[in-house]
Amino acid sequence: MLDFSQNHINFILDITEDNSVILENFSYNRHKHSNPKKGCWCNIAEVHVCGENPDDHHFAKHTGGSGSKSLKYLSHTYFQNGEGNKLEVVLTDGKMQVTQHYQFYDGLDVVRAWTVVKNLSNAPIGLEYVASFAYTGFDDGEGSVEDKIRVLLPHNAWYKEVNWREYRLSDLGYEKRHVFSGKRIAVSNTGTWSSKEYLPMGALRNLATENVILWQIEHNGSWHWEISDIYDMLYFKLSGPTEQENHWYKELKAGESFESVKVCLSVSADFDGALAQMTEYRRRIVKTSEADGGLPVIFNDYMNCLGGDPTEEKLLPIIDKAAEVGAEYYCIDAGWYGVGDWWDSVGEWMPCKERFPRGLQFVLDYIRSKGMIPGIWLEIEVVGIRSPLAEKLEDECFFMRHGKRVIDHSRYQLDFRNQKVRAYATSVIDRVVGEYGVRYIKNDYNIDAGAGTEVHADSFGDGLMGHNRAYLAWIGEMKAKYPDLVWENCASGGMRMDYASLAIAEVQSSSDQTDYRYNANVAAAIATAVLPEQAAVWAYPKANDGENAVVMNMINAMLQRVHLSGEIYGWSEKQLALVKEGIQCYKRIRADIPKSIPFYPCGIPQYSDGWLCAGYRFDGCVRLAVWRMDTEVKSLEIPLDTVDNIEVLYPSVHNAKLEKTPFGIRVILPEKYSAILLQIRRSGC
């Protein structure tokens, strides 16, 4: 046994008599396994090679490949680096060498994992599947898997993002009626939207051993994970794209290597604990601009405001109002580059003279004159089918399949592996940042280009992965070139929420949801997917909204990033005062947001819940956003540790009642669709 346990992670490898390497134990708080592992079926690596014999009755499961049987222990190294301890385990079958990487982090109960495959032979090796992390046997403990194992699945949909559900295995179709099951629980994403149906995350809860494993797959394209059994043991495997699910195949010539996508796993006794560890880990890997360090208030004129139809005449009074309520960035959203219906003509990103008779620069300078930093909307990865640029660029600059350009929603997808594409995109950034003085880019992305491209690729998925990585590298180059540039990652709202993208973006759009009531669900759960200091949540009151609606709009955003918008030109004095008060409150508390740790005292928010509650711990204190939704129940019991003082942060005038209880607090809100922001202090806080 090789024991690499640290912090609260139990991490034990076993080298068997036949030189297979087993991850004997991956759990929280030194829990010891009682169920014996079965040799080569528990190998730490799972690699499927074209032409090999998957010697297993595997159905659609990724079992029985060379990573389960033929790869044998060669060596391992364990050393310290700038992050913590690093373990590298090298396996080989003579034809290929597989190095399994495990990066631990000082003081955190997480491990980041990835796999590197190298061709040692003189003949090509075709890869069909490479797991970044594989673990078999998490179903330890007394009782049946049906009784003790729960799967936490984060559904994600346009207008209904971050929708976690907890399931028994049978709820998802898994039931074993024989020695093993041919059924798996599998979640995949194919395409350029990484979170269009599910977040690239998941979690397992073992009730018998009080263990939760939470994971994220850090890739901005296709990915896959699955849970099933093999020889009476449950396994789970995390990977990037696969041939079976995602049309990915990679051929390695002699001496060539392939590195899988990175994944991260945290462990704890409960979901909140695992999320706390993942939150701290995310802060370790994010590299963003110092210009965003104060979490400035962003006004964006799209949502419930101009809706992609900006003109100088419309913008100037809105800019005045945005400055008045306390915005610090002003982002001109879509439409600044075209007349009329611009959707299928985008790509050149030149200011529209009809919209800006005195030039776009005049409006940007006006924003600066009001004490705000100007920003602008781009969709740099696409070219509309009517754009002149579509004729200027060759086919190889775009995604191609079966000899034809890929078209989605009247746009072509640019391929960022192509030097000409990167040069053109760079010229656009040089113009809007270098010439116009823009320091905030909302980079939107409103298509999904599917499986990938055949251009200079071994498979559609290989072309897609190359593009995914080249695109992120290009963003990194632009941010290094313009270090004070703040970058918002947006894809029809939250359709690309992944920590390959978010490691280099300051801001993440959380949703395109236009109704503040439903947006409360997104706001309540967003911290499971995105750091609170990165999660931009809309606050966008309409002119006819009542006071409760304005307050709820503001509270949706105030514990994350305020993304202000709405019918600001039509707000009454009362509405304006409530917005101003909310912004002033946010500015008082925002310095704590980058150190706050999310938790859910009433459970992970569900879209069917009558009440929502999101908590954030910092410096021994707690902030709570509490929402009453469409329910007749007028009070919510919130379990908390010792409560010494309850303070209402916002709004200052309210009709809420707050009571201490033996187990926490009780919040009473007399009206449906109302909210309150609280701070709970303990002695010495």
N, C-alpha and C positions, 0 to 999 in steps of 0.2 A: 504494500500500500504506500502511496505517495500522498502525504497530507499537505495540501496548500491552503488550508483554512486560514481565514484572516477576518478581522473585524467581527461581524456576526455571520459570515458566510462559511458554511461547511462545504469544502471543496476537496474531494478525495478521489484520486485516480488509482486504478489497479492495473498492473501489467500481468496478464494471465500466463498460464504455462505455455500457450501457443503464441505468446507475444502480441496478443490483441491488447488494446488499451481501452479500458472502461472508465467512464465517469461514474464512479461507484456512488458518490453522494454529492448532490448539489441542493442545499437546503439552508434554512435559517436557524441560527442559534445552536449549532453543534448537534442537531438532531441526528441520531444514528439509525441507519437503515437496518431493518430486521429481515427483509426479503432478500434472498440470494439473487445475484445477477447471473445471467447466462451468457458468459463468454462473448463470442464474436458478434452476437446480436445486440450488444450494448456499446459498440465501438463509438469513440468520440467523433469520428469522421464518417460522413456519408457522401460518397462520390459515385456517380453513375457515368460510365464510359461507353461510348458508342461501340457496339459489337461485342460487349461483354455479356456474360450469362447472369442475369438477375435471378440467382438461385433461391427463390423464395416464392411461395404462393401469395403474391403481394397485392393482386388486384390493382387499384390505382395508387396504392401506398408507395412511398419512397423508401423501400427496404430491400435488402438482399443485394445491393450493389457492391462494388469492390471495396467501398468504404466500410462495409460491414464485415467483410470476410478476408480479402486478400491483403489488405494493408496491415503491416506489422510494425511494432515499435522499433525505432532506430536510435533515437536519443531525445533528450529534453534539456532545456536550459531554463533557469529561474533566476531573475535578476531584477534590480531596481532601475527605474528610469524616472523621468520628471513627473510622472503621474502617480506612481506607486510601484507595486510589484508586477512583473510581467512573466508569464509562463508560455513557452513555446515547445510544443510536442511535435516531433518529426516522425512520420510514418512512411513506409515505402513498400512497394511490391516489386521493386526492381525496374519497373517501367516508368513509374511516376513517384514523385515525392510529395507528400501532403504535410504541410505545416499548419497545425492548429494553434491559433493565437488566442491567449486569454490575458486581457489587460485588466488588472485590479487598480483601484483608486484609493489613495490614502484616506482613511476615515469614512469610507462609503461602503455600503453593502451592495455593490454592483460589480458586474464583470462585463467588459466589452469583448466580443468574440468575432473572429473572422478566420477564413481559411485561404491558404495559398497552395495552389497545385502547380507543380513543375513537371514538365515532360523530360524524363531522363533517357528516353529511347531515341533511336534514329528515325522512327516512323511517327507520323502525326497521331495525336491522341484527341479524340472528339469528346468533349464534356457535354453531358445532358442535364446534370444536376450536381450542385455542390452546396451542401448544407454549411451555413455559417456557424450554427450551434446545434448539437444533437444531445439529447438526454433521455435515457430510458430508465424507467423505474421510479417515477415521482409519485406513484400510487401506493406508497408504503403506508403502514398503519392498519389498525383494526377496521373491519367492515368492508362492505362491497364498494366497488368504484362508483356505483350508482348512488350510494348513500354519502360517500365522503368527498368525491371530486366534483368541483364546480368549474365551469368555463366562463370567463368574463369576456364578452365579445363587444368591441366598440363599433357599432354601426355608424356610418357617416353618410349623409345624403345632402344634396343641395337643399337649403332652407331648413334642414333638420340634422345639423352636425352634432357630433360628440354624444351619441345615443348609446350608452353602455347598457347591456343586458346580461344578466347572470343566468346560466343554464345548468341543469343536470346533463349528463352525457346523453341520456335517452331523449331529451328535448331536442337535441341536434342530430338524432337518428342513430346514435351509436348504442348498440346492445349486442353483447357477445352470447351467441347461442351454441358455440363450439369451442374448441381449444383456443381459437383466436377468431377475430372478426375480419371480414373483408372490407368493412366500412371504416371510413376515416372521417374526422371532422377537419375540413380543409378550408382555408381562407386564402384567396389569391387576388392580386390586382394585376391587370395587364394594361399597359399604356403609359401615357405621359402625365396623367392625373394620378398621383400616388394614393389619394384617399377618397376616391369618388364613391366607393361603396362602404368601405371600412377604413378606419384609421390603421396605419401600419403598426399596430399594437395588439396586445392581447394579454390575458392573465389566467393563471390557474390557481385555484384555492383547494388545498387539502385540509378538510375539516378535522380529520383524525390526527394529523400531526401539527395542526395550526401553522401551516406554511402557505405563503402566497408568493408566487413567482410572476412578476410583471415584466413584459418585454416591449421593446420597440425595434423595428427594422428601419435602418437609417439609409433609405434609398428613395430617390425622386422619380422612380419609374416602376417597373414590374417587380413583384415580390410574392412570396408564398410562405405559409406556415401550415403545419398539420399536426393533428393528434390522433393516435390510434394505438393498437397493441401489437406486440410481437412476443410469442411464447410466454403468454400470461403476464406480460409487463406492459404498462402504458408508456408510450414515448411521446415526445414532441420534438419537432425539428423546424428550424427557422432558416430561411434562405432568401436570396434574391430571385431573379427569374429562373425558370426551368423550361426545358423543352416541352414537357407534357402539358403544362399549364399556360406557358407564356411565349411559346415559339422561340425559345432561347437555346442556341447551340453554339459552342465555342470550340474551334479547332486549335490545338496547340502544336506548333511545329517543334522540332527537336530543340531543346534548351529553353523554350518559351514557358512563361508562367502566367497564371490567372489568379487574381485576388478577388474573393467574394465580397459581397456587401457586408458592412459592419452591422452588428446587432448589439443591443445592450439589454441585460437582464438585472433586475433588482429583486431582493428577497426580503421578506419580513413576516411577521405573524399575522398581519392583516393588510388590506388594500391601502389604507391611509399610510401605513408605514412604508410599504413598497413604493408608493407614489412620492413620499418625502425623499426617499433615496434617489429615485429617478429625477426628481426636480433638482436636487443638488448636483447630480451628474450632468444634467443638461447645462447647468451653469458652468461646469468645468469645460465643456467642449465648445460652447458658443464663443465666437470671435466676432465682435461687432464694433461699430464706430463709437469713439468716445463722444462724438457730437450728440449721441442719443442718450448719454448717461443720465440726464435729468428727467427722462421720460416726458418730453414736451407734449403739450396738448395739440392734437392734429385736427384741423378742420378740413374735411373733404367734401366737395360740393356735389357729390353724386346722389347719395342715398336720401330719398324723400326730399330732394332739393332740386338741382338742375337736371339730374338724370341723364347726363351725357350730352347736354346741349348748352355749353358755355358760350357766352359772347361777352365782349367788353361791357356792353350796357348792363347785362345781367350781373356780371361779376362784381363790379365796383361797389354797389351797395351791400352785397353779401360779404365782401372783404371787410368793409367798415364794421359790420355787425360782428363778424368773427373776431376781429381785434377787440371789439368792445367787451365781449364775453370772456376774453382771456386766452384765445387760441395763440399758439406760438409757431406752428407750421400751418401754411395754407396750401393744400394740394388741389390744383386744377385737374379734374378727372377727365374722362373720355370725351372726345368730340372736338378737341381744340385744333385738329389737323384736317378737318373735312367739312364739306357742305352737305346738308341733307342727310341721307342714309349712308353713313360712312362705313358700315360694318364690313363689306366685302372689298373695300378699296384701301384698307390700311396697309402700312408697310414703309412708307417713306418718311413719315413723322415730321412733316414740314408744317409750320403754322398756317392756318387758314386766314387769308386776308379779309374775306367777307365777315368772319367772326371778330376779327381784331383790326379795325380800320387804322388804328395807330400802332399796330404791331403787337405781337405777344409780349415783346420785351417791355412795353409800356405797362402792361398789366402786372408782370412780374416785379417791375420796379415799384409799382403801386403797393403790392403786397409788402415789399421791404420797407416802404415809407411808413407803413402802419405797424412796424416793429415785429413783423412775422417773417419766417423763412419760407421762400417759395418752393413748392413741389409740383410735380407733374406726373400724369398717368402715361404709361407706355404699355405696349404688348409686343415686346421686342422679338418674340420667338415665332411670330406668324407674319404671313403676307397674304392680303386679300386677293381673291381670284381676279378682281378688276384692277388691282394695283399695277401701275407701270413697272414696278420692281419685279413683278412676276414674269415679265417678258425679258427683263434685263439679265436675270440670273439664270444660269444653266440648270438643267434637271438635277445634277448631282448636288446642288445646294439645298435641295429639298428632300423630304422623305419620299422614297419610291417603293412601290410594291407591284410586282408582276409587270414591270416596265412602265408603270404609270405613276404620276404624282399622286400622293395621298392628299385627298381633299376632305376636310371636316368642317361643317358649318360655314362653308364658303371661304375657308382659309386654307392656305398651304402651310405645312410645318417646315421651318428652317432646320437644317442639320448643322449643329455647332461643332461637329468634327471638321467641317469645311473651313479652310483658312479665309476664303472670300466672304463667307457668312460672318465669321468673327470680326473681320476687318470692317465690314459694313456696320455691324452692331456697335462696334467701338466708335465708329465715326458719329453715330447717333448720340451716344453718351457724351462724346467730346463736345458735340454741339449744344446739347441741352444743359450739360453741367459746365463745360468750359466756357461757352459763349453766353448762354442765357443766365448762368449763375444759379441754376436749380440745385438744391441740396437735399431734396427728398424725391425719391422715385417710387411711385406705386407701380410695380411691375406686375401687371395682370396677365392672365392666361386663360382663354375662354374656349379652347377646343381640347379634344383628346385625340392624339394621333395614332392610337391603337398599338398594334403589336411591335411596330418599328419600321425599319427600312432595310432594303436589300443592298444598298450602295456600299461598296467596300466593306462587306460584312459576311460572316459565316452563316448568319441567320437573321431574320427580322429582329429578334430579341437582342442579338449581338450588336446590331447597328443601333438599336435603341439605347442599350446600356452605354455604348461608346458616346453617343450624343448626350445622355444624362450626365456623364462625368465631365465631358468637355464643356457643357453649359455651365456647370457649377464652377469649373476652373476659370471660365471666362468672367463670371461674376466676381470671383476672387481677384482677378486682375484689375477689374474696374474699381473695386473698392480699395485696392492697394494704390491705384493711380489717383483716386480722389478720396483720401482718408476721412474727410468730413461728410461724405455722402451717406445718407440714411436710406436703406433699401427695405421696401415693403414687399413681402412675398404674398401674392394673391393669385388665386386661380378660381374664378367664379366664386369668390369667398374662400371657403376652406377645403377646396378640392385637391390641395397639394400641401397638406400639413405633415411634413416629415422632417426628421432631424439631419438629413443630408442638406436640405434647403435651409433649415432654420439654424444650422451651425454658422451660417454666414449672413443671415438676414436679421435686421434689428426688429422688424415688425411683421406679424403674421395676421392677415385678414381672417377673421373667424367665421364669417358667414355673409351671404347676400340676403339673409332674412330681412324683410321690410317691416314686419310687425313687431313692435317692442315687446308684446306679451310673449310671443314665441321666442324672441331673441333672449328672453330671460333664461330659458332652458339652456341655450348655447352658452350664455355668460356664466351660468352656475357650474357647468361641467367643463369649460374650456381648459382649466388648469390641469386636467388629467392628460391633455394632449400637448399643450404649449405652455411655456413659462409665462407667468402672469405679466412680467415686464415686456414680453413680446406679443401678447395676445391683444390685438386691436378689436375692441367691441364697440359697435355702433351705439351712439346716443343721438337720436334724430327725431325730436318732437315735431309733430305737425301742428299747424296753426289752430286746429280745432280740438287739440288734446286738452283734457282737464288736468288739474294739478297733480293728481295721483299718477297720471300717465307720464307727465314730465319727470316727476320724481323717480318713477320706475325706469324710465329711459336712462337717467343719469346713474342710478345705482347699478344698472346692468354693466356699466363700463368702469366704475370708479375704483375697483380693486384690481383692475388690469391696466389696459391702455385706453385712454379716452379717444375714440374716433368720432368726433362731433360732426353733425350734419343736421339735416331737417329743414323745415320751412322757416328758417331764421328770419326771413324778410317779413313774415306774418305773425311772429310771436307777440303776445300781449305783454304788458309791463309785468304782470305776475309770472308769466312763463319765463320771460327774460330774467327776472330776479331769481327764480328757482334754478335756472341754468347757471347763472353767474355764481350763485351760492355753491352749487355742485362743483364747479370748476375751482373755486377758491378752496373748498374742502379737499378736493383731489390734490391740489398743489401743496397743501399742508401735510398730506399723508403719503405722497408718492415716493418719497425717499426710502420708505420702508418696504415698498413692493419688491425690489430686487433681492431682498433677503427673506421675504415671507414664504412660508411653507403651506401649501393648500391641504385642507382636510375636510372631511364630510361627516359631521357629527350625526346627521340623520340619514346617512347612506348616500351612495352615488346618485345624483339627481336623475330622475326619470321623467319622460315627457308626459306621463300620466299622473304625476304627483300633484296633489292639491296645494302643497307648500314646497318651496325650494329653499335650501340653505347651503351656502358655501362659506367655509371658514378659512382664515389665513393666520398662521401663528408667526410671531416675530418678537424677539427680545422678551420672551416670557409672557407676552400679551396676545390677545386674539381680536381679530376683526371679523365680523359676520355680516354678510349680505343675506337678508331674509325677504322672501317674496310670498305673498298670498296669491294663489292663482285662482282658477275657476272652481272654488269649493265653498260649501256652506260652513265648513269648520272654521271658526274664527281665531283659533289659537294653535300654537305649535310649541311642543316641549322639545327643548334642545339640550341634550346631555353634554355637560361640560365639567371640567375639573373645578376646583374651588373658585368661586366668583366673589370678588370683593367689591367691584364697582362696575356698573353698567352705564355707558355713556352713549347717547345718540349723536352720531357724527353728522348725519344728514337724513332728512331735512330738519332744520331747526324748529319749525312749526309742524306738529304732527298730532294725530289722535291715537297713536299706538300706546299700549300699556305693556309694561315690562315688569316681570316678577321673578325673584329668585326662588328656586325650588331646591329640595335636598340634593338633586342630581344635576342641577344646571340652571337654566332659565326658561321662563314661559314668555312667548311673544304673542300679543293679541293685536291683530289688525282688523278693524271693524268692516273694512270694505274689500271686495274682490279686486284683484289686479292692483295691488298696492305693495309697497316695499319700504324697507328701512335699513339703514346702515348703522351698525353698532360697533362699539369697541368695549371689550371686556378686559378690565385690569385686575391684576392680583397685587397683593402687597409687594412693594418694591419695584413694580413695573412702571 
